[in-house]
Amino acid sequence: MSRTRSLTAMAVSASTVAAVLLLPSAHATVSTDVVVNEVYGGGGNSGATLKNDFIELRNDGSAPVSLASWSVQYISAAPGASTTWQVTNLTGSIAPGATYLVGEAAGAGGTADLPTPDATGAINLSGTAGTVALVTSQTALTCKTAADCAADASIKDLVGYGTAVIHEGGADAPAAGNTTSVARNASGTDTDDNGADFTAGAPTPTPGGSGTGGGSTPGPLRIHDITGTTWISPENGQSVTNVPGIVTAVRTSGSKGFWIQDPNPDANPATSEGIFVYTSSAPTVAAGDSVLVSGKVQNYYPLAGGDTTATTSNLSVTEIGSATVTKLSSGNPLPAPIVLNASDVPATYAPDLGGANIESTPITPARSVLDFYRSIEGMRAEVDDARVIGPSDKYGEQYVTVKPTEAVTYRGGSELLGENQTPSGRLEVVADDGSNPQVTVGDTFGGATVGPIDYSQYGGFLIAAATLGTVQHGGLAPVVASPASAKQLSIATYNVENLAPSDPDTKYQALAAGVVKNLATPDIISLEEIQDNSGATDDGTVAADQTIGKLTAAIVAAGGPQYSYREIDPANDQDGGQPGGNIRTVFLYNPARVSFVDSGDPSVNRTTTSTQVVAKHGEPALTLSPGRIDPTNPVWSSSRKPLVGEFRFRNQDVFVIANHFDAKLGDQNQDGRFQFPAQSSALQRSGQAQVEHDFIQKLLDVDKHADVVSLGDLNDYQFSPALNSLRTGTADGTGPSILTDLISTLPTNQQYTYDYEGVSEVLDHILVSKGIKDYSYQVVHVNSEFANQTSDHDPQVVEFKP
């Protein structure tokens, strides 16, 4: 080969290499969101002010971008065969319009720290020339030429500066130095030509957001613009950028996030200045941080999947989700809390809108408690020396009153005095650290309880207490009933809350102690919610002899009598209650004091065959005892059927009906959107009451002085249509009364058997026929007011001479 030809070949080869190195990026698709915004490699060098190198990113898009699996990487200006890319992994996300600061290696010099970075690495960037890549994975790159890097789809953006062989477009960005960085031009345009897009100048690292990214300039909207004067945010479903606020509290369990509040409120009392920021993971901010929050506004409906197509009657919570956060400073004073007291909280709990949706009306803080708390939702509130009106449950939820003189029960609760008359001072309290103070009705949170106003996932406003008052116990003691005399028959009712053989012995022991000590061993007990022998396991089991036997044995062990029992097994899965549990009512009776009159053909299927009233020698009798009242009537669909039995005490017949009416499941929420709430279950209970009233009337038609006791968990109030129907046969209570509801004979402040979310109310009843006159009646409060309750219901007992 001639020398001339050889030289030509060499020239061609060199020009080809040069062309490869200078090729514009083959993947030069202009980034519409996250780009490399600034690169500085002179940190800590001679003459430098900053101690560290840094890489800064910016989001030019309109939506937050997660960086959780991304990285920034660096390679030297002229990589050799053994040169590798150095990697710094990223975390969090970057909001639209925001920057994200990555701190890198420090030099020996410099006098100033970087602003708080969002991510930190140890890459020692060249101060003059090199290549930085933004990569959508955390795997080290392998490309070492512009063309190979251009072909790598994982590279989101790339900047070569100085004399770097790897760069975008026809030229490198300018060389940097110890006192200069290369930064994207003020126009922000990304043309994928480093030489055109970057300029050298003084380094300007933008403060980061402590792992979440974010810019440093407040956006156009304040919190009150987002919460608005309507129940649904005017920004619902929209992205918001850099909403300013002070972090007031942090929630690290459950629905994780934090609350922010604007220290500069507007003048409109209907707009809240606080809002919850949903982060999904434990937030990295602390109370007192001044932050800017970007994300998507959403009206979250608890238990309904989080959108506006709510499937429950709950109200929604306005929050910012998919959040990115920029922390501007720490240690700021918190906005002063709103002190809640009787004079400021409205007297009306909820407005009567004829069942309409309150969300279709303007927020009117003076109209109702629901309006008032919605107008300060997310803001700090305080209640001082708050008395407990609903005990701690297993989730650490309890209720207090901000109106200490309102509807006070004789033991310190807050009483329901009429339909849709929820006590307006009632407010839930939950410690935001998840602790459980184990308080009982009548206890006090001494001093200040402070935290943002929130809305429970089960409905109802609450204080998420960052500061919980000091617990001061009131010393409430369980009630002990006066025992019956030898000539008095004592009959009790007790809902034992899904009692099953699998329940711990401690529950059986506590129930037994209640029967023996607190109820003074009644002659007859109507038990509700006795489950079958396999409990909630849905295996076709319907017998409950093991459940009953375990309870009666526990009563004997507690010093009580050996009770006998009567019951009728339900058809499998036909009586409602916990699926598979086959709950039913059961009679316990003390055979040493009272006898049970068994009647009817033992071979009859008593599950589906109704007992009838007949006359025997001029006295009422039952064709089936024990028997069920009209069990195939549709009013008992998916509900317990009343158990009726004839007992004999001192040669006198007493007819006892054990009840557990249809539950309130499916009714709309008293704290919810629809006011007043629809009670879809009420119609069925009224029908059940009417059927039973008519049955009792037949007993009284035979003997108007017959002793009849109807008792149990009727799942309704003493003033309800169902109780009117049971007493009088009319829903409005205008018919002639054949029964006395004994709860209504007590002083008003004693008329309750249950504490539902801080409201003392009546669900359990003992009703007696007019022939029973000389009686003593007591509600035995042993459960519902206490944190360590055995059942959620309180038993009650009547004593009389038949």
C-alpha positions in Angstrom: 0.0 0.0 0.0 1.4 3.4 -0.9 2.1 6.0 1.7 -0.4 8.4 0.1 -3.2 5.9 0.4 -2.3 5.1 3.9 -2.5 8.8 5.0 -5.9 9.2 3.2 -7.3 6.3 5.2 -6.1 7.8 8.4 -7.6 11.1 7.6 -11.0 9.5 6.9 -10.9 7.6 10.1 -10.1 10.7 12.2 -12.9 12.7 10.6 -15.3 9.9 11.2 -14.4 9.9 14.9 -14.8 13.6 15.1 -18.2 13.5 13.5 -19.3 10.8 16.1 -18.2 12.9 19.0 -19.9 16.1 17.6 -23.2 14.5 16.6 -26.3 16.2 18.0 -28.2 14.0 20.5 -30.1 11.3 18.7 -32.6 11.3 21.5 -32.8 15.1 21.5 -36.5 15.2 22.4 -37.0 18.5 24.2 -37.9 17.8 27.8 -41.3 19.3 28.7 -40.9 18.8 32.5 -37.7 18.0 34.5 -34.4 19.3 33.2 -30.9 19.9 34.6 -31.0 23.6 35.6 -27.5 24.3 37.0 -24.2 22.5 37.5 -21.4 23.7 39.8 -18.1 21.8 40.4 -16.0 24.4 42.2 -17.3 23.9 45.7 -14.5 24.1 48.3 -11.9 25.0 45.7 -9.5 28.0 46.0 -11.5 31.2 45.9 -14.9 29.5 46.2 -17.5 30.7 48.6 -19.7 27.5 48.6 -18.2 24.5 50.3 -19.9 21.9 48.1 -20.5 21.1 44.5 -24.2 20.8 43.4 -26.6 19.9 40.6 -29.9 21.6 40.4 -33.0 20.3 38.6 -36.2 22.2 37.6 -39.7 21.0 36.7 -41.0 23.0 33.7 -44.1 20.9 33.5 -47.6 21.4 34.9 -47.7 18.4 37.1 -45.6 17.0 39.9 -43.0 14.4 38.9 -41.8 11.6 41.1 -38.0 11.2 41.3 -38.1 8.2 43.6 -36.3 5.8 41.1 -34.2 8.5 39.4 -30.6 9.6 39.7 -28.1 12.2 38.7 -24.8 10.9 37.3 -21.4 12.4 36.4 -18.5 11.4 34.1 -15.3 13.2 33.3 -14.8 15.3 30.2 -12.7 12.7 28.3 -13.7 9.3 29.7 -11.2 6.5 29.2 -11.7 2.7 29.0 -11.8 2.3 32.8 -13.8 5.5 33.5 -17.3 4.9 35.0 -20.3 7.1 35.7 -20.7 8.2 39.4 -24.3 8.0 40.7 -26.4 9.9 43.3 -29.8 8.5 43.9 -32.8 10.8 44.2 -35.9 10.6 46.4 -39.3 12.4 46.7 -40.8 14.4 43.9 -40.6 17.8 42.3 -43.6 20.1 41.9 -44.4 22.1 38.8 -42.3 25.2 38.6 -40.1 24.0 41.4 -36.4 23.2 41.8 -34.7 20.3 43.4 -31.2 20.6 44.8 -28.6 17.8 44.9 -25.7 18.5 47.1 -22.4 16.8 46.1 -18.8 16.5 47.5 -17.2 19.2 49.6 -13.8 20.7 49.0 -11.3 21.9 51.7 -12.2 25.6 51.2 -15.3 27.7 51.0 -17.2 29.5 53.7 -20.9 28.9 53.0 -23.0 25.8 53.2 -25.5 25.0 50.5 -29.2 25.6 51.2 -30.9 22.4 52.6 -30.6 20.0 49.7 -33.3 17.5 48.6 -30.8 14.8 48.0 -27.1 14.4 48.9 -24.3 12.6 47.1 -20.5 12.4 47.2 -19.6 13.1 43.5 -16.6 15.3 43.1 -17.4 17.2 39.9 -14.8 18.9 37.9 -14.8 22.7 38.3 -14.2 23.3 34.6 -15.4 20.4 32.4 -17.5 17.3 32.6 -20.9 15.7 31.9 -23.9 15.5 34.1 -26.9 13.3 33.2 -30.4 13.2 34.7 -31.4 9.5 34.5 -34.8 7.8 35.1 -33.1 4.8 36.7 -30.5 4.4 39.5 -28.3 2.1 37.4 -24.9 3.5 36.4 -24.8 4.4 32.7 -22.3 2.7 30.4 -22.2 5.1 27.4 -19.0 7.0 26.7 -19.8 8.8 23.5 -22.4 11.4 22.6 -24.0 9.0 20.2 -24.2 6.1 22.6 -25.6 8.3 25.4 -28.1 9.8 22.9 -29.4 6.3 22.2 -29.9 5.5 25.9 -33.6 6.0 26.6 -33.0 6.2 30.4 -31.3 9.6 30.0 -33.9 12.3 30.7 -31.5 15.3 30.2 -27.8 15.7 29.8 -25.3 18.7 30.1 -21.7 18.6 28.9 -19.7 21.7 29.9 -16.2 22.9 29.1 -14.5 20.4 26.8 -16.6 17.4 27.5 -16.9 14.9 24.7 -20.4 13.9 25.8 -22.9 16.7 25.4 -26.2 17.6 23.7 -26.3 19.5 20.4 -23.4 21.0 18.5 -21.4 22.4 21.4 -20.7 22.1 25.1 -22.1 24.5 27.7 -19.4 27.0 28.6 -16.5 26.1 30.9 -17.2 26.7 34.6 -14.7 27.6 37.4 -14.3 27.9 41.2 -16.6 30.9 41.3 -18.8 30.1 38.3 -21.4 27.5 37.5 -23.2 26.8 34.2 -26.9 27.6 34.5 -29.8 27.3 32.1 -30.6 30.6 30.4 -33.2 32.8 32.0 -35.7 31.9 29.2 -35.6 28.4 30.6 -35.9 27.0 27.0 -34.5 23.4 26.5 -33.4 23.0 22.9 -31.2 20.0 23.7 -28.2 22.1 22.6 -26.0 22.7 25.6 -24.0 25.5 24.0 -27.2 27.5 23.3 -29.1 26.6 26.5 -26.5 27.4 29.2 -24.5 30.4 30.4 -21.6 30.6 32.9 -22.2 32.8 35.9 -22.2 33.0 39.7 -23.6 29.8 41.3 -27.2 30.3 42.6 -28.4 27.1 44.4 -32.1 27.4 45.1 -33.2 26.3 48.6 -34.5 22.7 48.5 -37.5 21.1 50.2 -36.0 18.6 52.6 -36.5 15.5 50.4 -39.7 16.6 48.7 -38.7 19.2 46.2 -40.3 22.5 45.6 -39.7 26.1 44.7 -39.3 29.1 46.9 -41.9 31.6 45.6 -45.5 31.4 46.8 -48.0 30.6 44.1 -51.2 32.5 43.3 -53.5 30.7 45.7 -53.8 30.9 49.5 -55.4 28.3 51.7 -58.7 30.2 52.0 -58.9 30.3 48.2 -58.8 26.5 48.2 -61.2 25.9 51.1 -63.6 28.6 49.8 -67.1 29.3 51.1 -68.6 26.1 49.7 -68.4 22.5 51.2 -66.7 21.3 48.0 -63.5 23.2 47.2 -63.7 25.6 44.2 -60.3 24.0 43.2 -61.4 20.4 43.6 -59.5 18.2 41.1 -57.1 21.0 40.2 -53.4 21.2 40.7 -52.1 24.0 42.8 -48.6 25.3 43.1 -46.6 26.6 46.1 -49.5 27.2 48.6 -47.9 28.9 51.6 -48.5 27.9 55.2 -47.1 27.1 58.6 -47.0 23.4 59.6 -49.2 23.1 62.7 -49.3 19.3 63.3 -48.1 16.1 61.7 -49.9 12.7 61.4 -47.5 9.8 61.1 -50.0 6.9 61.3 -53.2 6.1 59.4 -53.7 8.6 56.7 -50.2 10.2 56.8 -49.6 13.8 56.3 -49.7 17.2 58.0 -51.7 20.3 58.5 -50.8 23.8 57.4 -52.4 27.1 58.3 -52.0 30.5 56.8 -50.9 33.0 59.5 -52.4 35.8 57.4 -56.2 35.1 57.3 -58.8 36.8 55.1 -61.8 38.5 56.6 -64.4 35.9 55.6 -65.6 33.7 58.5 -66.8 31.0 56.1 -63.3 30.2 54.6 -60.9 28.1 56.6 -57.3 29.0 56.8 -56.1 25.4 57.4 -55.8 22.4 55.2 -54.5 18.8 55.4 -51.7 17.8 53.2 -51.7 14.1 52.3 -48.3 12.6 51.8 -49.0 8.8 52.0 -45.6 8.3 53.7 -44.3 9.7 57.0 -43.9 13.5 56.4 -40.4 15.0 56.8 -41.7 18.4 58.1 -42.3 19.5 61.7 -44.6 21.9 63.4 -43.3 25.4 62.9 -41.9 24.8 59.5 -42.8 27.5 56.9 -43.6 25.6 53.7 -44.9 25.9 50.1 -47.1 23.0 49.1 -47.9 21.9 45.5 -50.2 19.1 44.6 -53.8 18.2 43.6 -56.8 19.5 45.6 -59.3 16.8 46.4 -62.4 16.5 48.5 -61.9 13.2 50.2 -64.9 11.3 51.4 -64.0 8.9 54.2 -64.9 5.3 53.5 -65.8 6.2 49.9 -62.6 5.8 47.9 -61.6 9.4 48.1 -63.5 11.1 45.3 -66.7 13.1 44.9 -68.8 10.1 43.9 -69.3 9.4 47.6 -70.9 6.1 48.6 -71.6 7.1 52.2 -73.4 10.0 53.8 -70.2 11.4 55.3 -69.0 14.9 54.6 -65.8 15.3 52.7 -62.4 16.6 53.8 -60.7 19.2 51.6 -57.0 18.3 51.3 -54.0 18.6 49.0 -52.8 15.2 47.7 -49.8 14.0 45.6 -48.0 16.6 47.5 -44.5 18.1 47.1 -43.2 20.4 49.7 -40.6 23.2 49.9 -39.4 24.0 53.4 -38.5 27.7 53.6 -37.7 28.0 57.3 -38.2 26.3 60.7 -39.1 27.3 64.2 -41.9 29.7 63.3 -44.6 30.5 65.8 -47.9 28.6 65.3 -51.1 30.5 64.6 -53.1 31.0 67.8 -55.8 28.4 68.3 -59.5 29.1 68.2 -60.8 28.6 71.7 -64.0 26.6 71.6 -66.7 27.4 74.2 -70.4 27.4 74.8 -70.9 31.0 73.6 -69.1 30.6 70.3 -70.3 27.1 69.1 -73.8 27.2 67.7 -76.7 25.8 69.6 -78.0 23.8 66.6 -76.0 20.7 65.7 -77.3 20.3 62.2 -79.8 22.3 60.1 -83.1 20.8 59.0 -82.9 20.7 55.2 -85.7 18.3 54.7 -83.1 15.5 54.0 -81.3 17.6 51.3 -77.5 17.7 50.9 -75.9 20.3 53.0 -73.1 20.5 50.5 -75.5 22.2 48.1 -75.8 25.1 50.5 -73.2 27.9 51.4 -71.1 27.4 54.5 -72.9 29.5 57.2 -70.8 29.3 60.4 -73.6 30.6 62.7 -76.2 28.2 61.3 -75.1 24.9 62.9 -72.2 23.1 64.5 -71.5 21.3 61.2 -71.2 24.6 59.4 -69.0 26.1 62.1 -66.5 23.3 62.2 -66.3 23.1 58.4 -65.5 26.8 58.4 -62.4 26.1 60.6 -61.5 22.7 59.3 -57.8 22.2 59.4 -57.2 25.2 61.7 -55.9 24.9 65.2 -58.5 24.8 67.9 -58.5 24.5 71.7 -60.9 23.3 74.3 -60.1 23.9 78.0 -60.8 21.6 80.9 -62.9 19.4 78.7 -65.2 16.8 80.4 -65.4 13.4 78.8 -68.8 12.4 77.6 -67.8 9.3 75.5 -65.1 6.9 76.8 -61.9 5.9 75.0 -62.4 3.1 72.5 -59.6 0.7 71.4 -58.6 3.2 68.7 -57.9 6.0 71.2 -61.0 7.9 70.2 -63.1 9.7 72.9 -65.6 12.5 73.1 -65.7 15.7 75.1 -68.2 18.5 75.5 -67.4 22.2 74.9 -70.7 23.0 76.7 -70.4 21.6 80.2 -73.9 22.4 81.2 -75.7 21.0 78.2 -78.1 18.0 78.6 -75.9 16.6 81.4 -76.7 13.1 82.6 -76.6 12.3 86.3 -73.2 10.6 85.7 -71.6 13.3 83.5 -72.5 12.3 80.0 -74.4 14.4 77.4 -77.9 13.1 76.6 -80.1 12.8 73.5 -83.4 14.5 74.4 -85.2 14.2 71.1 -85.0 13.1 67.5 -82.2 14.9 65.6 -81.1 16.8 68.7 -77.5 15.7 68.9 -75.9 17.7 71.7 -74.2 20.7 70.1 -71.2 20.7 72.5 -70.1 17.2 71.5 -66.6 16.9 69.9 -64.3 14.0 69.3 -60.7 14.1 70.5 -57.9 11.9 69.1 -54.3 12.3 70.2 -52.2 12.7 67.0 -49.5 10.4 68.4 -51.9 7.5 68.5 -51.8 7.2 72.3 -54.9 6.0 74.2 -55.6 8.0 77.4 -58.2 5.4 78.6 -60.7 7.9 79.9 -64.2 7.3 81.2 -67.3 9.5 81.2 -66.9 12.2 83.8 -63.1 12.3 83.5 -61.6 15.6 82.4 -58.7 16.7 80.2 -57.4 19.3 82.5 -55.9 22.4 80.9 -55.7 22.9 77.1 -56.3 20.3 74.5 -55.1 21.7 71.2 -54.9 20.6 67.6 -56.3 21.1 64.1 -60.0 20.4 63.4 -60.4 17.2 61.3 -63.3 15.0 60.2 -63.3 11.3 61.2 -63.3 8.5 58.7 -66.5 7.3 60.3 -68.0 10.8 60.3 -67.9 13.6 62.8 -65.6 16.5 63.5 -62.7 16.1 65.9 -59.6 17.7 67.4 -56.5 15.9 66.2 -54.8 16.8 69.5 -51.1 17.7 69.3 -51.5 18.7 72.9 -53.8 16.6 75.1 -54.9 18.0 78.5 -53.9 16.2 81.6 -56.3 13.4 82.5 -58.1 13.9 85.7 -60.2 10.9 86.7 -63.7 11.5 88.0 -64.0 8.2 89.8 -67.1 7.0 88.1 -68.1 3.6 89.5 -70.3 0.9 88.0 -73.9 0.8 89.2 -74.9 -2.0 91.6 -78.6 -2.9 91.5 -80.7 -3.3 94.7 -81.6 -7.0 95.0 -85.2 -8.1 94.8 -87.0 -9.2 97.8 -88.1 -12.8 98.2 -91.6 -12.0 96.9 -90.4 -10.0 93.9 -89.7 -11.4 90.5 -86.6 -9.8 88.9 -86.2 -9.7 85.1 -83.2 -8.2 83.3 -82.1 -7.6 79.7 -78.4 -7.7 78.7 -76.9 -7.4 75.2 -73.6 -9.3 75.5 -72.2 -8.1 72.2 -71.5 -11.1 69.9 -70.7 -13.6 72.6 -69.0 -16.7 71.2 -67.1 -19.6 72.6 -63.9 -18.2 71.1 -64.2 -15.0 73.2 -61.6 -14.9 76.0 -62.4 -16.3 79.5 -62.0 -12.7 80.8 -65.1 -11.6 78.9 -67.2 -14.5 80.3 -65.9 -13.7 83.8 -66.7 -10.0 83.5 -70.2 -10.8 82.2 -70.7 -13.3 85.0 -69.6 -10.7 87.6 -72.0 -8.2 86.1 -74.9 -10.7 86.5 -74.0 -11.7 90.0 -72.8 -8.5 91.5 -74.3 -5.6 89.5 -77.6 -7.2 88.5 -78.0 -9.1 91.8 -78.7 -12.4 90.1 -82.0 -11.7 88.4 -84.6 -14.5 88.2 -84.9 -14.2 84.4 -82.4 -12.7 82.0 -83.1 -11.9 78.3 -79.7 -12.1 76.6 -79.1 -10.6 73.2 -76.4 -11.4 70.7 -75.6 -14.9 71.7 -73.7 -16.4 68.8 -73.6 -20.0 67.7 -71.0 -22.5 68.7 -68.6 -21.6 65.9 -68.9 -17.9 66.4 -68.5 -15.8 63.3 -67.2 -18.8 61.2 -69.9 -19.3 58.6 -69.9 -23.1 58.5 -73.7 -23.8 58.9 -73.5 -24.2 62.7 -76.6 -22.8 64.4 -76.6 -24.5 67.8 -75.4 -22.2 70.7 -75.4 -24.6 73.6 -71.6 -24.2 74.1 -71.8 -20.5 74.2 -74.7 -20.6 76.7 -73.0 -23.3 78.7 -69.8 -21.4 79.0 -71.6 -18.3 80.3 -73.8 -20.2 82.8 -70.7 -22.0 84.2 -68.9 -18.6 84.6 -71.9 -17.3 86.5 -71.7 -20.3 88.9 -68.0 -19.7 89.3 -68.7 -16.1 90.2 -71.0 -17.2 93.0 -74.3 -17.1 91.1 -77.0 -19.8 90.7 -77.0 -22.5 88.1 -79.2 -20.9 85.4 -81.3 -23.0 83.1 -82.1 -21.7 79.6 -84.5 -21.7 76.7 -83.9 -20.6 73.1 -84.7 -21.4 69.5 -82.0 -21.8 67.0 -82.4 -19.5 64.0 -82.2 -20.7 60.4 -78.6 -20.3 59.2 -77.7 -16.8 58.2 -81.3 -15.5 58.4 -81.3 -13.4 61.5 -78.7 -10.7 60.6 -75.9 -9.7 62.8 -72.2 -10.6 62.3 -72.1 -12.9 59.3 -71.8 -16.5 60.3 -72.6 -15.7 64.0 -76.3 -16.5 63.9 -77.0 -14.3 66.9 -80.2 -14.9 68.8 -82.1 -14.0 72.0 -81.9 -16.5 74.9 -83.7 -16.8 78.2 -81.7 -17.7 81.3 -83.8 -18.4 84.4 -83.1 -19.5 87.9 -85.1 -22.7 88.5 -84.8 -22.3 92.2 -86.9 -19.2 91.9 -89.0 -19.5 88.8 -90.2 -22.3 86.5 -90.6 -22.3 82.7 -93.9 -23.5 81.3 -92.9 -25.6 78.3 -95.8 -26.1 75.9 -96.4 -27.4 72.3 -95.3 -30.4 70.3 -91.6 -30.9 70.7 -91.3 -32.0 67.0 -92.6 -28.7 65.6 -90.1 -26.6 63.8 -90.2 -23.6 66.1 -87.7 -21.7 63.9 -90.4 -21.0 61.3 -93.7 -21.8 63.2 -95.3 -19.0 65.0 -96.6 -19.4 68.6 -100.2 -18.4 69.1 -102.2 -17.0 72.0 -105.0 -19.2 73.3 -107.3 -19.1 76.3 -107.1 -21.9 78.8 -109.6 -21.8 81.7 -110.1 -18.1 80.9 -106.3 -17.4 81.2 -103.9 -16.6 78.3 -101.5 -19.4 77.2 -99.1 -20.0 74.3 -99.3 -22.8 71.8 -95.5 -22.9 71.7 -93.4 -21.9 74.8 -90.7 -21.1 74.0 -92.0 -19.8 70.7 -91.4 -17.1 68.1 -93.7 -14.3 67.1 -94.8 -14.6 63.5 -91.2 -15.5 62.3 -92.0 -15.7 58.6 -93.4 -12.2 58.5 -91.3 -10.0 56.2 -90.8 -7.5 59.0 -88.3 -9.9 60.5 -86.2 -10.3 57.3 -82.5 -10.5 58.2 -83.4 -9.7 61.8 -83.9 -11.5 65.0 -87.3 -12.9 65.7 -88.8 -12.2 69.2 -88.6 -15.1 71.6 -91.6 -15.5 73.9 -91.9 -17.7 76.9 -94.4 -18.3 79.7 -92.9 -18.4 83.2 -94.5 -19.1 86.6 -93.5 -17.4 89.8 -95.3 -18.0 93.1 -98.2 -19.6 91.1 -98.5 -16.5 88.9 -98.0 -16.6 85.1 -95.7 -14.0 83.5 -95.2 -13.7 79.8 -91.8 -12.5 78.7 -90.8 -11.4 75.2 -87.1 -11.2 74.4 -86.3 -8.8 71.6 -83.5 -7.6 69.4 -85.1 -5.3 66.8 -83.5 -4.4 63.4 -80.2 -2.5 63.8 -79.6 1.1 62.5 -77.1 -0.1 59.9 -77.6 1.7 56.7 -79.0 4.9 58.3 -77.5 8.1 57.2 -74.9 9.7 59.4 -75.9 12.3 62.1 -72.7 14.1 61.2 -73.1 13.8 57.5 -74.2 15.5 54.3 -78.0 14.8 54.4 -79.9 16.7 57.1 -81.8 15.6 58.8 -80.5 12.1 58.0 -82.7 9.4 56.6 -83.3 6.4 58.8 -83.9 3.7 56.4 -84.0 1.1 59.1 -86.8 2.8 61.1 -89.6 1.6 58.9 -88.7 -2.1 59.6 -88.5 -1.5 63.3 -91.9 0.2 63.3 -93.3 -2.9 61.5 -91.7 -5.2 64.0 -93.1 -3.2 66.9 -96.6 -3.3 65.3 -96.5 -7.1 65.0 -95.4 -7.5 68.6 -98.0 -5.0 69.8 -100.7 -6.9 68.2 -99.5 -10.2 69.7 -99.4 -8.6 73.2 -102.9 -7.2 72.6 -104.1 -10.8 72.1 -102.7 -11.8 75.5 -104.5 -8.8 77.1 -107.7 -9.6 75.2 -107.8 -12.8 77.1 -106.9 -11.2 80.4 -106.5 -7.4 80.6 -104.5 -7.8 83.8 -102.0 -10.3 82.4 -98.4 -9.7 83.4 -96.4 -9.1 80.2 -92.8 -8.0 80.0 -91.4 -7.0 76.6 -87.7 -6.2 76.8 -84.3 -6.2 75.0 -82.3 -4.2 72.5 -84.9 -2.5 70.5 -82.3 -0.3 68.7 -84.4 2.8 69.0 -85.2 5.7 71.2 -88.0 6.1 73.8 -89.6 8.8 71.6 -89.3 6.9 68.3 -92.2 5.8 66.1 -91.1 2.2 66.8 -91.6 2.6 70.5 -94.8 4.4 70.0 -96.1 1.5 67.8 -95.0 -1.0 70.4 -96.8 0.8 73.2 -99.9 2.1 71.4 -100.2 0.5 68.0 -99.7 3.9 66.3 -96.5 5.5 65.1 -97.4 8.9 66.5 -98.3 7.4 69.9 -101.9 8.6 69.9 -103.5 5.1 70.4 -104.3 3.7 73.8 -101.2 2.6 75.6 -101.0 -1.1 76.6 -97.4 -1.0 77.8 -95.3 1.3 80.0 -91.8 2.0 78.7 -89.9 2.0 82.0 -87.0 4.2 80.8 -89.5 7.0 80.4 -90.4 6.8 84.1 -86.9 7.8 85.2 -85.8 11.4 85.7 -84.8 12.8 82.3 -81.1 12.9 83.2 -81.2 9.1 83.8 -82.8 8.1 80.5 -80.0 6.3 78.6 -78.7 2.8 78.2 -75.9 3.3 75.6 -73.2 5.8 74.7 -72.9 6.2 71.0 -70.0 8.5 70.0 -70.4 10.7 73.0 -74.2 10.8 73.0 -76.0 9.1 75.9 -79.1 7.6 74.4 -81.7 4.8 74.8 -81.5 1.6 72.7 -82.5 -1.0 75.3 -85.9 -1.1 77.0 -88.1 -2.9 79.5 -91.8 -2.4 78.9 -94.5 -3.8 81.2 -98.2 -4.2 80.8 -100.6 -2.1 82.8 -101.3 -4.9 85.3 -97.7 -4.6 86.6 -97.8 -1.6 89.0 -95.7 -2.1 92.0 -92.2 -2.2 90.4 -88.7 -1.1 90.9 -86.6 -0.4 87.8 -82.9 0.4 87.3 -80.5 0.9 84.4 -77.3 -0.7 85.6 -74.4 1.3 84.0 -71.5 -1.1 83.9 -70.2 -0.8 80.3 -71.1 2.1 77.9 -69.5 4.8 80.0 -66.2 3.0 80.6 -63.1 2.5 78.5 -62.7 -1.1 79.7 -66.2 -2.2 78.8 -67.3 -5.8 78.4 -70.2 -5.0 76.1 -71.3 -1.8 74.4 -74.7 -1.9 76.1 -75.7 -1.5 79.7 -78.1 -4.0 81.2 -81.3 -3.1 83.2 -83.5 -4.9 85.6 -87.1 -4.6 86.8 -88.5 -6.1 90.1 -92.2 -6.5 90.8 -94.8 -8.7 92.5 -96.8 -10.6 89.9 
